[in-house]
Amino acid sequence: PLNPDPRTSPDGSPHVLAGPLSTTGFKGDSPALNASIAADKFVLAAGPWSGELARLLGFQVPVYPARGQILIFEMKERFLSCPVLMGKDHVYYYLGPKPDGHLYAGTTVEDAGFDTKCTDEALERIGEETAAFVPRVNTLPIRGSWAGLRPATRDNLPIIGRAPGWDNLYVATGHFRKGILLSAVTGKIMADLVLGRKPPLSIEEFSVDRFAAAKGARHVF
């Protein structure tokens, strides 16, 4: 399992290194990352944890975790060849067939903090709702479940652009349920920003400045 809070050392102390106007490095003491990393420019893309890292650097990135649960079936006979989206009244579920023979059924949108535990109530609801549209789901054996955290913002728009008050720090987070769909264009935009090029489209609407300005503190150890 992943460290639920990879931004801090086991004793809880942060390891973001910063100078007067720019970040200078990152230091990790966990088994996953036991090294110091220095670079000229950085991208803050820590999903729902981006807000805490930003706070350490003196500005606000108001993202919050939205839990999504998934039910995993075994589909020995591949009767679905493509994803199926279903729902009504702005509540949607999906069935996603995987190459290994599993069928993913999802999902929920829950305000549960950073809790990634699955709940019987939510999994039962996913099974019932997807089977209502595709009855054959009721015949499939359940092989597991999973829950993840989406980075959400209060205005439902991602946060993309240079961090306020910093020369070499950029932010890319808050994509909510469209992280995979927007990953390619976000990567292109961030590459252009880091390399000093003009992005292919206007990103003013996604600026973190719409939430808060940078604060005075610039040293975090």
Salt bridges, closest charged atoms under 4 A:
ASP5 OD1 - ARG7 NH2 2.44
ASP29 OD2 - HIS15 NE2 3.20
ASP29 OD1 - LYS27 NZ 2.75
GLU52 OE2 - ARG55 NH2 2.47
GLU74 OE1 - ARG143 NE 2.54
GLU77 OE1 - ARG136 NH2 2.72
ASP100 OD2 - HIS102 ND1 3.02
GLU110 OE1 - ARG67 NH2 2.95
ASP115 OD2 - ARG67 NH1 3.74
ASP115 OD2 - LYS117 NZ 3.08
ASP155 OD2 - ARG210 NE 2.66
ASP192 OD1 - LYS188 NZ 3.32
ASP192 OD1 - ARG197 NH2 2.73
